[in-house]
């Protein structure tokens, strides 16, 4: 918690043009725009640099064809790790040059009109794009010191809860879906990854504003709750002191870092995510799919959920993806990948599902890691808003397929 206080006080610094340029470049890199060039410019594109596997027989993959169960799940998940390493490494380099702080600077003035929360929550919001636990701790500090009142904390928690840590989870884990290829080696997904990414951000604000106006109506009779900013000298001395030696060490470490080592270190973290999260979740998903197929329950799920999933242009079995997502975003990615490998889902189906996997993903887990840490009320309502965000996202994504 002390680290969260220090981060709130000390990560405010002047930004040069390089920070905004790096923000523009990382957005461009993931946008898919550069891929449209048929010359050397296409190098600056995520899917281009992700590349593809060579051909074994008639399949452009080292996995072979016709596999299933845990063994096929392991190979499938292993094939996703290079894309994850590239995505996380690229974001880390952009962050080093100030892209995240530039987005914070641009976003902070918008918080009051967009969400009704003060700009002091800007850093916690940007942190929430990358880390659930760090942002939850920072939000709790803001609530405890009076920078956020109860309603504002609940609105902010709602924003966090749906598709939390979107850069880490969607750009890191979800990017693996954009590495899927058809049997001929062509990309299974044709649209830019930035479309569902931006849609998720929009729906995060949409859902949080539903909560905002709900709370405003609920508390109408109580009047407006005043913001209570506690800025005594004691508070300042408690949260603001980082020694000169600490600052010098941080600056020295920053000076020693370079884009190559930053990328390699972040890519190494991507390996950890791959082996600690992606592979176990995908193997679990493939085993689950195998069990559902053997027992005939997959057909039952397909038949039962077919009318509902049909509204979104999806087969009934796609409901298994959403059910798995509630427990784990990685599980949702794994089940969708497994159903793609089975030929049940196409690239277009995965495009429709992709934002929903994360908007309603890991809600049970994040109820403890996010909502409980901040200490907000109305948790079932926030859960329902996240589900609503996911359903709306699937309707909208139908426009792009």
Buried (B, 14 or more C-beta within 10 A) or exposed (E): EEEBBBBBBBEEEEBEEEBBBBBEBBBBBBBBBBBEEEEEEBEBBBBBBBEEBEEEEEBBBEBEEEBBBBEBBBBBBBBBBBBBBBBBBBBBBBBBBBBBBBBBBBBBEEBEEBBBBBBBBBBBBBBBBBBBEBBBBBBBBBBBBBBBBBBBBBBBBBBBBBBBBBBBBBBBBBBBBBBBBBBEBEBBBBBBBBBBBBBBBBBBBBBBBBBBEBBEEEEEEEEEEEEEEEEEEEBEEEBEEEEEEEEEEEEEEEEEBEEEEBBEBBBEBBBEBBEEBBBBBBBBBBBBBBEBBEEEEBEEBBEEBBEBBEEBBBBBBBBBBBBBBBBBBBBBBBBBBBBBBBEBBBBBBBBBBBBBBBBBBBBEBBBEBBBEBBBBBBBEBBBBBBBBBBBBBBEBBBEBB
